[in-house]
Amino acid sequence: MRLAGKTAIVTGGASGIGAGIARRFVAEGARVAIADRDFDAAQAQARALGPNAIAVATDVADRDSVAALAATVAAELGPLDVLVNNAGIGHPPQLLEDLAEEDFDRILAVNVRSIYLTARAFVPGMKARGRGVILNIGSTAGVSPRPRLTWYNASKGWVITATRSMAVELAPSGIRVNAINPVASETPLLATFMGSDTPEVRARFLATIPLGRFATAEDMANTATFLCSDEAGMITGVALEVDGGRCI
């Protein structure tokens, strides 16, 4: 029960890594808001997790939607202790000059603008209480970029730099900010990053991971639970690779 009594938001919490983090947080005693554009999936996830989880329809790239999320969480769960900025999107492998402008804009909106918007919505309350934890989900793509994923790589590099800068600025207010950098994971986004999901493509990806397997949502949930708990009270500004050794 390492998160007993804590209130948390997990954006993109209806599937993949976000769903794994939400499940683990509830198991560790937290009250969790699952914020996702797919409200039906978020509701199903919340029902499965029981009375300590709620679903909130949220577009993390939209200012008014994030403001509505903040109001809902305050009314139903109380002051926020933990914010997990997990929502993110990618694009299929392609030449950097071929990505459509609208796809580029959407990647920046979901992967970058969302963290700015949630910071504006929730940091003031954390400052007022003198405590809080923010966990941003980056990627090994922001540390060791793969070719033909340039704009996704760049967005995750931004997440890592923003995490470190937020940590330095917010530390005097008692707010810790860290990031997790997952390697390719068994989530709905895996096929997007690989371009196609075949045994041959999987083998090529796995050959770059020394531990020889893809990550799982549970791997990320284990790491997120630690970083968001009081056990990590002296850790801030870290962008931790959970990657089976890929970035060595």
N, C-alpha and C positions, 0 to 999 in steps of 0.2 A: 504493500500500500504506500508506495513512495510518493504518490501524488494526492494522497488523502486530503480532502478539503480544498483542493485547487479547482479553479475554473479555467477551462481551456477552449480555444477555438482551433480547429484544424480545417484550413481551406482545402478544397479539392478532396474532402474527406469521405466521399462516397465510394471511392474505388482505389485500387492500387496501393501505393505507399501510404496515402492519406488514410485509407480505410484501416490499414494495419496499425498506424499510429493511434487512430481513434479507439480501436478495440483495446489496445494495450493501455492507453490512458484510463479508460473506464475500469479496466481490470485492476489498475493501480490506485483507484479511488477517486479519480477526477470526475467532475461534471464537464461534459464535452458538447460543444456546438459543432455540428458537422455542416460546414458551409460549402455549398456546391451549386453549380448551375443546374445540374440534374436533380431536381427536387424529389422526384419519385425515388431515385436511387438513394438519396440522402435520407429520406423518410424510412425506407426499408432498412437501411443501416442502423438508424436510430432505434427503430422498433426492435431489431435484433439485439441491440446493446442494453435495452431496458430503460428504466426511468432516469438514469443519469446521463442520458444523451438526448439531444434535440436536433432537429434538422432545420436549416435556414437556407432558403433559396437565395443564392448570392452570385453575382457577377463581380469577381474581384477586380476587374478592370474598370468598373463603373463607380464613380464617386458616390452617387446617391445610394447604390446598392450596398456599398461598404458601410455607409452611414446607417442604413436600415439594419444591417447586421449588428452594428454596435448597439443600437437601441434595443434590439430584440434580446441580445445577450445580457445587457444590463437589467432588463425587466424580468427575464426568466431565470437567469443563472447568477446574476450579481456581478461584482467587480471582476475584471479579467486578470488572471495571474499568468497565463501561458498563451502565447500566440504562435501557432505553427503556420508559416507561409509555405504551404505545400503545393498549391495549385500551379500548374505549369503545362505548357504545350511544347511540342517540337515540330519538326518538318522532316519529310522523307529526304534521304541523301540526294543531293543535287549540286550542280555547280553554283557557286555563290552568286554569279550574275543572273542565274535563271530563276531564283526565288521571286514569286510575284510580290509586288509592293504591298498588297493587302495582307498577305501571309506574314511578311516582315513586320508590319504594323501590329498584327495580332500577337505575334511572339513578344514584342516589346510590351504590349499592353498587359498581357497575362503574366509574363515572367519578370517584368521590371516595374511597370507602373503600379501593379498590385501591391508591392511591398511599400512603395511610397504612400499609397492610399491607406493601407492598414496602419502604417506608422502614424499618419496624421490622425487617424481615428482613435487609436488605443494608447499611444505613448503618453499623451497628457494625463490620462487617468493613472497610468503606472507611475509617472513622476509624482503625482499628488500623493500616492500611497507609499512612495519610496521603495518600491520593489516591482519585479516583473521579469519575465523571461520571454525572449523572442527567439524562435528557431526558424531559420530560412533553409529551404531545401535547394541546394545548388546541384552540382553534378561534377563528375570527373571530367566532363567535357570542358568545364571552365578552368581546369588545371592542365590537362593533357589533351588538347583538342583533336578530334578525328576530322579528316578531310571530308568535304562535301556536307558538313553540318555547321558551316561557319557562323551563321547568324544565331543559331541555337547556342553554339559554343560561346559566342560573345555575350549573349544574354545571361548565361550562367557565370561567366567571368565577372559581369556586373554584380551579380548576387553576392559573390565572394567578397569583392571590394566593399560593397555596401555594408555587408555584415561586419567587417572589421572596423569601418568608419563609425557605424552605429554603436558598436561596442565601446569604442574610445569615448564617444560623445556622451553616451548614456550611463556609463559606469558611475559617475558621481551621483547620479539619481537612483542608484541601487538596481539598475536594470541590466541584466546580462543578455548578450546577443551572440548566438553561435550559428553555425551552418553545418549541414551534413552534405557531403558530396557522394551520392550513390554512383556505383558503376551500373552498367546495363542490368536492369532488374526484370524479373518475371511479372510484368504489369502490362496493362493494355497499350502502353506506349512503346513496348519493346519492338513490335513489328514495324512501327513508324520509323524508329531510328535505324533498324537494319535494312529497311527498304522492302524486304520480303522475308518471311519466316520459313526457311527451309533448313534441313539438316546441314547443308553445306555452309549457309550463311551463319548459322549458329556456331558451327565449328570454327569459322574464322574469328568470330567475336570471342569465343571462349579461349582461343589460343592466346589472346592478349591479357587474360586474367590468370595470374599465377596459381591461385587456389582452384581454378578449373571449373568454376560454376558461376551462374548468374546470381546476383543478389536477390533477396526476397523482401517482401513487405515486412516480415517479422525481423529481419536483420536491421532494417531502418527503425522499426518500432523500438527495438531493444536500445539502440543508440539514442534515439530521441528521448526515451524515458529517462535515461541517465542524465543527459544534458539539461533536461527541463526539471530535474529533481533537485532538492537541496544538497544531494551528494556532490553535485557539480558546482557548488557555491563559489568556488575559486576559479572557475573556467569561464572566460568570456573572450570573444574575438577569435575563436577557433573555427576553422573550416575543415572539418574532419572527413578524410576519405574513408568511406566504408566500401571498399573496392576490391577486396581479395588480392591486393598487391599491384593492381594495374598501374598506379601512378609512381611506383618505385622507379 
